[in-house]
Structure formats: C-alpha cells, structure tokens
Amino acid sequence: MAEPITLARPYARAAFQAALAEGALADWSRMLGVAAAVAGAPAVRAALTDPGRAWRETAELFGGLCGEELSPAARNLVNLLAENKRLPLLPQIRALFDDLKAGQERSVEVEFVTAFPVGDDVAAKLEEALRARLQREIRLGTRVDPALIGGAVIRAGDQVIDSSIRGKLAKLAERLT
C-alpha cells in the first residue's frame, strides 16, 4: 500500500497550481488548514472512513463542518477527495501545500529546540546564519525541551541538525550495540 504522503502529493500539487493561478496562496493555505483541522478530529475521521456512507454524503457532511471557510474551488477539491476516499489525507495535503508555498515564497520554517531558554540575540544570530546558508527567508520558531539534556536540535524543512546531548547519547548507544 502506498504511503499517505505519496497519495497526498498529487492533490497538494493540484491545489498549489490552482492557488498560484488565482494568486491566492495565503487563502488556500488558510482553507487547507481549516479542512485539515476538521479532518484530523477523531470523530470526523471515523465518519470519513465509514464504508457505508456514500461519497456525496461524506462531502456534504465535511463541507458543512467547514462552513463558509472554503471557496468553491476548495469545495471541488473536497468533493474529489471524498469521491476517491482521500479526505483523511488533508493534513498531509496541507503540509505538502505549505512546503510548495514556502518554496515559491523562498522561505522556510525553522524549529530551534534547546534544552534551556536562549536569548533573542542567539536566535537572531542563528536566523542570520541560516538565511545565508539556505538562501531563503527564515521563519524561526523556538521551543524548550529539557529532555535534550543540553545542546540543540534545528529542523529546517527536511533537514535536521541534532547537536543535543540526548542525540549524541543515542548515537553512542547505537554504535555500542
């Protein structure tokens, strides 16, 4: 069976092309965010995967839950996903869409996780260094995770730099076994 991300990719590309043609990348990102949140709710997920429900009924139910948040083009996407029993893929479609949007806007979301709080000056220096290295606009989010013990983990798109003590201990344990 194909991975969900593989199944989601063509839908994300189609949504991205539609959004690009409309000049509405931000609107589509917002609409897909709403749809992904609705599809990710456990009760909704159960209803979406009900084999006894016709796809039109599923699409109407889903559209009703999203309310007026979806444009006619986004509702067409929902209908297509419902017909192909792919509505549960909306969280992956949204993530892929946002990746395509970031590539178009030449920006990247970066998560900076440290064991202890860091000052704004450190975050600014990291942001500047990443901007120079990646040649993209950086949207930096910081988070503290005491489980790292020390050091930091940087996630930029699909790149991960793990210089945490926890990560180094895990590598050492792997080498020893």
Salt bridges, closest charged atoms under 4 A:
ASP50 OD2 - ARG53 NH2 3.76
GLU57 OE2 - ARG53 NH1 3.39
GLU69 OE1 - ARG30 NH1 2.98
ASP98 OD2 - ARG94 NE 2.97
GLU105 OE1 - LYS101 NZ 3.41
GLU109 OE1 - ARG139 NE 3.01
GLU111 OE2 - ARG143 NE 2.98
GLU111 OE1 - ARG155 NH1 3.20
GLU127 OE2 - ARG131 NH2 3.16
GLU137 OE2 - ARG131 NH2 3.68
